[in-house]
Amino acid sequence: MGLTGTFADTVNGARLALSLCQKYSIKYAVLAQSSPSCCSSTAYDGHFTGQKVACNGVTTQLLNQHGIQVVGQHNIVDLKALLTHFDV
C-alpha cells in the first residue's frame, strides 16, 4: 500500500529537504515551529481548534536521524547557542 494524499506530500517534502541539506552540507535547520511537518516541539493538532500537541514533525525527525539539528523559528536563540561553540 503506497502513501496517498497530503501525508505523501509531507514525506516527499521531508526527503527533498534532507537531500538539499546533504547536498549543501547543512548541519542546522530552522523550521516552522507549529507546522505538523516541521515542528520541533509543538504543533497544531490538525483539528483547527488552535490546540497544540507535543511532537516532532516528519521533516524534523528525518533531519535529526541524519545528524541535522533542528530548531523552531521562535527558538532561534537555541541555534545561536549551538553556533557559539564554532568559529562561524
N, C-alpha and C positions, 0 to 999 in steps of 0.2 A: 504494500500500500504506500503510495507516494504522498508527499506533502502537498496540500492544496491551499488556495486562498491566501489570506493575509499572513499566516504563520510561515508559509513557504517563502513569501517575500521577505519576511523578517530574517529568516535563516540565510537566504541568499545575500541580503544586505550585510549581515554579520560576516559572512565568508568574504565578501568583497572588501569590507573594512579590514579584515585580517590580512588579506592579500596585499592591500596597499601599505599597511603597517610593515609587513615583512619586506616588501619591495623597497621602501624608503628607510628601513631600519629604525622605525619609530618604536620607542620604548615606553612612552607615556601618552595617554589619550584623555582628552576632556570631552565627555559626552553629556547629553541632556539628562539631567538628574531624575526627572519624573517620567521619562519615556519607558514604556514596558520593554522596549528592545534594548535600551541603553542604560537603564538605571544602575546605579552602583550603591544604592542604599534603600531608597523607597520609590515606588511608582504608583500611579493611579490604578485602582483596582479593575478598571475596564467597564464599570457599570455607570459611568458618567455621573457619579454622586459626589465627586470631589474627595472621596476617601482614598487614602494611600495605604499601601501594604509594604512590608519589608521584602526586598527582593534584590536579585542581581539579574539584569536582563540578558537576553540571548547574546547580544554583541559583547557585553561586559564579560560574561562567562567565557566566551570563546577567546577573547583577547587575553584574559587572565590565564587561561590554560596554556597560552603560548608565551607567557612571561611579560606581557604588556600590562602595565599598571594603569588602571582607570580611575579617574576622579570625576565627580559631577561638576557642572559649571558653577554651582553655588559654593563649591568647596575648593576653589582654585588655590586657596592658601595652602591646602594639603600638597598640591603639586609644587608650589614654591618651596615648601619644606623638604620635599624629596630632592629637588634640584640643588638645594644649598650644599649638598654633600658632593657636588660635582662642580668642576670649573667649566661653566657653560659659555 
